[in-house]
Amino acid sequence: MDVTALRALQAPLKDSYRSDPGAAVVTLKAKGELDDQHIACKVETGRAIALAGLHPATGGSGAELCSGDMLLEALVACAGVTLKAVATALEIELKKGIVHAEGDLDFRGTLGVAKDAAVGFKAIRLSFEVETDAPQEKLDTLLKLTERYCVVFQTLNVKPELSATLAVA
């Protein structure tokens, strides 16, 4: 896809959202079902069922997906798509690109071993390796705009309002 095709695809959406901001608000949903045999949750991905379970550092077998890994994978997916879209919009030819995400967890927090150990990632690092002839100033803009428009990156960067409920079926 080139910049002209991308703009043609997005222009009617942008016009619609400018005239009706409410049309731009979409509620994305995810659903999972607890596994009745294991400490695991079957997550519907839209393409298949992903079985998430305990990370080996918390007693898991490693056979199931770890939700921490899935979070990093979602970040890689979103950042990769965003980088590609922004590169297209800026007319930066990317011959090749690799996206990496890594995060540091202290499992003492998750297991309740140490109250001073955080539950969750202490640090997440996102990096890109690209093969391109674009000048550095364009690449700086590419990174800045990718950070700005990546939904998962911004969700992690600016904490959303969170809530949780529990109901008896």
N, C-alpha and C positions, 0 to 999 in steps of 0.2 A: 504494500500500500504506500502510495506517495502522499505528499502534503496536500495536494489538490483533492485526492479521494478522501483523505481524513477530514479535511475541512467540509467537504460536501456531505459527508456522513454525519458530522457533529453539528453543523450549522442549524438545521431545523430543531434539533434538541436544545441548543443554546437559546435560540429565539423563543421557543416554547417556555423554557425555564425563566427567561427574563420577563415574559408577559404574565406567567403564572408560576410564581416561586413554589407554590405547593405541589406542582407537578414534578418537581425535582426531588421531593422527599419520598424515598422508597424504603420500605422496611424489609431488610434481608433477614432470612430466618435459617436456623439450623436446628436439627432434631436428632436425638439419639435415644436409644433404648438400652436400659441396663441389661447386661448379660446375666442370665439366671444361674450360670454354672461357675463363673469366674469373676474376679474383680476387674471388670472391663465394661465398656460402653460401646455399643454399635452405633456409629455415627453415619447418617445418610449424607453422602457427599454430592448427590445429584447424578453421579455416574456409577457409583457402587456403594457398598457398605464398608466403612473403614472400622476396624476393631481397635479401639484405643484401650490401653491398659497401663499398669504400673511400669515405670521406668526401672531398669535393673538396679539402680541406686536406691530404690525404695522397696525392693523385694520382687519386682516383676521378672518375668522370664526373658523379656526382650522379644518375644514372639509377636506382641501387640505393638501398635503405634503408640508413641509417647505424645501426650498433648503438648508438651513443651516443644518437641520436634515439629509438631504440626503447626504451632504458632510461628516458628521460624520459617517453615515451608510456605505458610501463607504470606509472610513478609517477603520472602524471595519471589513468590509468584506475583504479588502486587507490585513490588518494586521493579521487577523485570518488565512487566507489561507497561508500567508507567514510564520507565526509561525508554522503552521502544517507541511509545506514543509521542513522548516529548522530543525524542531524536527525530522522528518523522516530521513533527510540526516545525522543528528548527532546521529541517533539511540537513541533518547530520547523518552521513552514511555510516552505519555500523556494520562492519564486515563480519564481526564476531563479538559475542558478549557473554560473560559469565557473571552470575550474581551469587554472592556468598552472604550468609547470615550465621552468626554464632552468638551464643549467649552463655553467661556464667550463672549457674545455680548452686546454691549451698543447700544440699538436701537435708541438713540438720534442721532447717526451718520447716520444710514440708513434713518431716517425721516428728516434729515437736521435741527434738533433742536439745535445742538451745533456743531460749526465748529471744536472744539477741540476733539470731540468724533470720534473715528475711525469708518469707515464703514468696517465691517467684524469682524472676531474673534480676540479678544485681546490675548487669550490664548486657547490652545487646549491640553488636557491631555489624553493620551492613556495608558491604563493599562490592565494587563492580570492577571487572577487568574488561576493557573494550579494545577491539582492534579497529582503528579509524585513522583517517588522515586529518580530521578536524583540528583546528587550532585550540590551544589550551583555554582561551577565553570562552569559546563556545562550549567546551567540555565543562568548564566551571558553571556555566549557565545551565547546562544539561543536568548536572548533579543537583544544583540548587532547586530547579523546577521539579525534578523527580522527587526530592524530599518533600517539597511543598504539596505536590498533588497525589502522592501515594497514600491511599486511604489507610492501609494497615500501619505504615510508618507514622502518620499523623495521629492515628488512634492511640498508638503506644506513646507518642510524644506528648500529647495533650489528653490527659485522662478524661474519658467520657463519664457522664453520669451513669452510675451502675446501680442495679438493684437485683435482688434475688427473692424469690418466693418459694414456698413449699406447700403443696396441697395434697390432701389425701384423696386418692381416686375412688 
